[in-house]
Amino acid sequence: MRIGLLYPVRNPLDPRNWSGTPYGLSRGLASQGITVVPLAADVPHGLHEMVAVLSRVTGRRGAVMDRMPVRNLARTLILARRLSQAAPLDAVVAMGTEMYDLATVIPTGVPCATYDDGTLKQMWDHPGSDIRSGDFPPHHVRRWIRRQSDSSRAASVCCVSTQWAARSFADDYAIPRDRIAVVGMGHRPRSAAAGDKDWSKPTFLFVGVDWQRKNGARVLEAFSRVRERVPAATMHVVGEHPLIDAPGVVDHGFLPKDNAASQEVLDRLYAVATCFVLPSKFDPSPISYLEAASAGIPVIATPFGGAGELLGRGAWTVDPSDSGSIAEAMVRLSAPQQARAMGEAAAQVAATASWTNVAGRILDALSATASTTGAGSVSGGSRAGTTS
C-alpha cells in the first residue's frame, strides 16, 4: 500500500520539521507495512524574488506579506502536480493545510486524512501562542484560518492529537464529529531506566527551545522559592536562553536533535530527573511531555492548549503565570513517593503513544471513512494501543 505524506515546507522525512512529527509519522506508517511517498512543495526561490520586486515597485504592504498569497497558490499547484506524478496512491496524510488548498491538491477518489494538534483559530484566540506573538497582520491570519477550515472540510477525515483540538474542528470549523478522529501524539522514547532513579534527590528538568513561550524565566523564579524549602533540589535547564548562573541550576544550553552526542547528554538528564517542569504559556500537544513520561517521570504542565490531557494522572497542571503555583507543584513532587507514583502513571500513557500506534489509528480512521463512503479499504498491520 502506498500512502502520500504531505508536508508543505520541506521534505516530510526531515526530522527538523514540526518537532519531528512528519518524520515520526513516516516511521510509524512504515512500521505498519506502508510504502510512504514523501510530498513537499519547496516554492522556487525565483518566485519569492519576483514577488518581492513587485512589492517594492508597487509600494504595497511589504515584500514578505505581499508574497504570501502567491506563495500559497504556488504551493497548491506544485503539490497538485507532485501528487499526480506520485500516482497511484491508496491514500494521503496531509499536514500544514493552512498553507495550500487541499481540495485542489487531492485527486478525486483518493482518501485523505489531515493531522493537526489544533486549529489556527484556537491559537489565534490565545495570547500565549506562537501565532499571536509573531506579529502577523490579522487579515493574513484570517486567510490562513479560512484555508485550514476549507481544507479540513475537503478531507475524508480530520485526525487530531487531543480532544481539545477535536472540539475546535467541530465547533469552529463545522466538521461533523464522525469525521474527526483523536489519534494522539507520538514521540521518541528516552532510554532512561526509571527503576534506577534516586527519588530521594529532587532533580528537575526543563527542556524548551522557545524560552519565552515555554515560560523559562517563571520556572527559574519558582525554583528559587523551591530551594528555600528543599535546599537539596537541583534543576537542569536545556534550550536557547541567556546564560543562567543561579544556585542549584545546571545550564546545558541548546542540545540539537540531530547531534548524537547532545542527545546522549539529554538521555542522561532524563535518566536522573525526578520531575519534568514545562508549564508553557500555551502548548497544543508538546512531544517533550511524552518523552519525559517515557523516562518514567511526572510532568508539571500547562492547562492552556491540549498539553494537559496528554498524560492524565501523570501530569500536574498549574497556572503558568503564577510562580507560586509552579513552586508549590515542584515542592509537592519533591516527595519521592508522590513523584514515583505519578511517574509510573505517565510511563503507562507514554507506552501507548508511539508513532506506530498513532499511524495505526490514522489508518483505522481512513479505513472507517472509506467503508462509509465506498471509497475502498485502507488498512495496515496490527495497530495496538488506544488514545488517552
KACORDA-V57607 format. One line per field, one symbol per residue. burial: 1 if it has 9 or more other C-alpha atoms within 8 Angstrom, else 0. A space follows every 10 residues. Layout:
burial=???
This chain:
burial=0111111101 1101101001 1111111111 0111111111 1010001100 1111110000 0110011001 1111111111 1110000011 1111111111 1110111001 1111111111 1111010110 1100000000 1001111111 1110111111 1111110111 0010100011 1111111001 0111001010 1111111110 1011110110 1111111001 0011111111 0000000011 1110100000 0110011111 1111111111 1111101011 1111111111 1111111101 1101111111 0110111111 1011110111 0111111011 0111111111 1111111011 1000100101 00100000
